[in-house]
Amino acid sequence: MADVEVALEFSGGAELLFAKVKKHDVVLSAQEQPWTIGSLLYWIRDNLLKERPELFMQGNTVRPGILVLVNDTDWELLGELEYQVKTGDRIVFISTLHGG
């Protein structure tokens, strides 16, 4: 398998967990198993997340209230955690949780 190059974006407040950086172009190293959103979430937690992982992940998935779009399509239509990430994918995480 080859490296996978993807664009990750965080908005709606989610960027605050990533040192206020909204866009990250990342290279995921080749591995035996294909990269999925499930494995990508752990990679994000271990490599990009700067604080409070409990506000981004709950168990093995994103916390309720975080929308995930892959190439502008809701990840629920693409298999959620099982979606195989491909080079060129744009994956957006949008927090819908706001204080008040």
Phi and psi restraints in degrees (value plus and minus 20) as a CYANA .aco file:
   2 ALA   PHI    -115.4   -75.4
   2 ALA   PSI     146.0   186.0
   3 ASP   PHI     -79.2   -39.2
   3 ASP   PSI     134.0   174.0
   4 VAL   PHI    -140.0  -100.0
   4 VAL   PSI     103.6   143.6
   5 GLU   PHI    -125.5   -85.5
   5 GLU   PSI     102.2   142.2
   6 VAL   PHI    -154.6  -114.6
   6 VAL   PSI     137.7   177.7
   7 ALA   PHI    -124.7   -84.7
   7 ALA   PSI     106.6   146.6
   8 LEU   PHI    -131.6   -91.6
   8 LEU   PSI     116.0   156.0
   9 GLU   PHI    -151.8  -111.8
   9 GLU   PSI     122.2   162.2
  10 PHE   PHI    -147.8  -107.8
  10 PHE   PSI     109.7   149.7
  11 SER   PHI    -170.1  -130.1
  11 SER   PSI    -199.3  -159.3
  12 GLY   PHI      50.4    90.4
  12 GLY   PSI      -2.3    37.7
  13 GLY   PHI      88.6   128.6
  13 GLY   PSI     -40.5    -0.5
  14 ALA   PHI     -81.0   -41.0
  14 ALA   PSI     -48.7    -8.7
  15 GLU   PHI     -83.8   -43.8
  15 GLU   PSI     -41.5    -1.5
  16 LEU   PHI     -83.4   -43.4
  16 LEU   PSI     -45.9    -5.9
  17 LEU   PHI     -99.8   -59.8
  17 LEU   PSI     -29.5    10.5
  18 PHE   PHI    -140.3  -100.3
  18 PHE   PSI      22.7    62.7
  19 ALA   PHI      36.3    76.3
  19 ALA   PSI      14.1    54.1
  20 LYS   PHI      43.4    83.4
  20 LYS   PSI      -0.1    39.9
  21 VAL   PHI    -115.6   -75.6
  21 VAL   PSI      99.5   139.5
  22 LYS   PHI    -103.3   -63.3
  22 LYS   PSI     -55.1   -15.1
  23 LYS   PHI    -142.0  -102.0
  23 LYS   PSI     113.7   153.7
  24 HIS   PHI    -152.1  -112.1
  24 HIS   PSI     100.8   140.8
  25 ASP   PHI    -114.5   -74.5
  25 ASP   PSI      97.9   137.9
  26 VAL   PHI    -144.3  -104.3
  26 VAL   PSI     135.3   175.3
  27 VAL   PHI    -136.4   -96.4
  27 VAL   PSI      99.3   139.3
  28 LEU   PHI    -113.5   -73.5
  28 LEU   PSI     101.5   141.5
  29 SER   PHI     -82.5   -42.5
  29 SER   PSI     125.0   165.0
  30 ALA   PHI     -75.6   -35.6
  30 ALA   PSI     122.4   162.4
  31 GLN   PHI    -166.0  -126.0
  31 GLN   PSI     146.4   186.4
  32 GLU   PHI     -81.7   -41.7
  32 GLU   PSI     -67.4   -27.4
  33 GLN   PHI    -107.2   -67.2
  33 GLN   PSI     125.6   165.6
  34 PRO   PHI     -82.2   -42.2
  34 PRO   PSI     128.9   168.9
  35 TRP   PHI     -90.4   -50.4
  35 TRP   PSI     112.9   152.9
  36 THR   PHI    -139.7   -99.7
  36 THR   PSI     148.4   188.4
  37 ILE   PHI     -81.2   -41.2
  37 ILE   PSI     -55.8   -15.8
  38 GLY   PHI     -78.0   -38.0
  38 GLY   PSI     -67.3   -27.3
  39 SER   PHI     -92.8   -52.8
  39 SER   PSI     -52.0   -12.0
  40 LEU   PHI     -83.2   -43.2
  40 LEU   PSI     -58.8   -18.8
  41 LEU   PHI     -78.9   -38.9
  41 LEU   PSI     -62.7   -22.7
  42 TYR   PHI     -86.1   -46.1
  42 TYR   PSI     -58.2   -18.2
  43 TRP   PHI     -82.6   -42.6
  43 TRP   PSI     -63.5   -23.5
  44 ILE   PHI     -80.8   -40.8
  44 ILE   PSI     -66.7   -26.7
  45 ARG   PHI     -78.5   -38.5
  45 ARG   PSI     -63.7   -23.7
  46 ASP   PHI    -101.7   -61.7
  46 ASP   PSI     -42.3    -2.3
  47 ASN   PHI    -137.4   -97.4
  47 ASN   PSI     -45.5    -5.5
  48 LEU   PHI    -136.7   -96.7
  48 LEU   PSI     -54.9   -14.9
  49 LEU   PHI     -83.6   -43.6
  49 LEU   PSI     109.5   149.5
  50 LYS   PHI    -119.9   -79.9
  50 LYS   PSI     -46.0    -6.0
  51 GLU   PHI    -178.1  -138.1
  51 GLU   PSI     138.4   178.4
  52 ARG   PHI      26.0    66.0
  52 ARG   PSI      44.6    84.6
  53 PRO   PHI     -77.2   -37.2
  53 PRO   PSI     -45.7    -5.7
  54 GLU   PHI     -86.6   -46.6
  54 GLU   PSI     -37.0     3.0
  55 LEU   PHI    -107.3   -67.3
  55 LEU   PSI     -29.0    11.0
  56 PHE   PHI    -129.0   -89.0
  56 PHE   PSI     -64.6   -24.6
  57 MET   PHI    -138.2   -98.2
  57 MET   PSI     128.8   168.8
  58 GLN   PHI    -155.5  -115.5
  58 GLN   PSI      92.9   132.9
  59 GLY   PHI      47.6    87.6
  59 GLY   PSI    -147.0  -107.0
  60 ASN   PHI    -123.4   -83.4
  60 ASN   PSI      -7.4    32.6
  61 THR   PHI    -153.6  -113.6
  61 THR   PSI    -199.6  -159.6
  62 VAL   PHI     -93.1   -53.1
  62 VAL   PSI     134.0   174.0
  63 ARG   PHI     -85.2   -45.2
  63 ARG   PSI     124.8   164.8
  64 PRO   PHI     -75.4   -35.4
  64 PRO   PSI     119.2   159.2
  65 GLY   PHI      80.1   120.1
  65 GLY   PSI     -22.2    17.8
  66 ILE   PHI    -129.1   -89.1
  66 ILE   PSI      96.8   136.8
  67 LEU   PHI    -102.7   -62.7
  67 LEU   PSI     121.7   161.7
  68 VAL   PHI    -142.3  -102.3
  68 VAL   PSI     104.4   144.4
  69 LEU   PHI    -138.8   -98.8
  69 LEU   PSI     114.7   154.7
  70 VAL   PHI    -135.0   -95.0
  70 VAL   PSI      94.6   134.6
  71 ASN   PHI      31.4    71.4
  71 ASN   PSI      25.0    65.0
  72 ASP   PHI      48.2    88.2
  72 ASP   PSI      -3.3    36.7
  73 THR   PHI    -137.4   -97.4
  73 THR   PSI     114.9   154.9
  74 ASP   PHI     -77.6   -37.6
  74 ASP   PSI     108.7   148.7
  75 TRP   PHI     -81.5   -41.5
  75 TRP   PSI     -41.9    -1.9
  76 GLU   PHI     -82.6   -42.6
  76 GLU   PSI     -47.6    -7.6
  77 LEU   PHI    -102.2   -62.2
  77 LEU   PSI     -31.0     9.0
  78 LEU   PHI    -130.9   -90.9
  78 LEU   PSI     -16.7    23.3
  79 GLY   PHI      83.0   123.0
  79 GLY   PSI     -10.3    29.7
  80 GLU   PHI      28.7    68.7
  80 GLU   PSI    -140.0  -100.0
  81 LEU   PHI     -81.5   -41.5
  81 LEU   PSI     -43.3    -3.3
  82 GLU   PHI    -106.6   -66.6
  82 GLU   PSI     -29.6    10.4
  83 TYR   PHI     -77.4   -37.4
  83 TYR   PSI     109.2   149.2
  84 GLN   PHI    -105.7   -65.7
  84 GLN   PSI      97.2   137.2
  85 VAL   PHI     -91.3   -51.3
  85 VAL   PSI     115.4   155.4
  86 LYS   PHI    -143.4  -103.4
  86 LYS   PSI     133.5   173.5
  87 THR   PHI     -74.7   -34.7
  87 THR   PSI     114.4   154.4
  88 GLY   PHI      75.3   115.3
  88 GLY   PSI     -30.6     9.4
  89 ASP   PHI     -84.7   -44.7
  89 ASP   PSI     124.6   164.6
  90 ARG   PHI    -135.6   -95.6
  90 ARG   PSI      95.5   135.5
  91 ILE   PHI    -135.0   -95.0
  91 ILE   PSI     101.1   141.1
  92 VAL   PHI    -135.5   -95.5
  92 VAL   PSI     113.6   153.6
  93 PHE   PHI    -134.6   -94.6
  93 PHE   PSI      99.0   139.0
  94 ILE   PHI    -140.5  -100.5
  94 ILE   PSI      99.9   139.9
  95 SER   PHI     -98.9   -58.9
  95 SER   PSI     111.9   151.9
  96 THR   PHI    -126.6   -86.6
  96 THR   PSI     -12.5    27.5
  97 LEU   PHI    -114.0   -74.0
  97 LEU   PSI     102.8   142.8
  98 HIS   PHI    -153.5  -113.5
  98 HIS   PSI     123.8   163.8
  99 GLY   PHI     -91.8   -51.8
  99 GLY   PSI     147.0   187.0
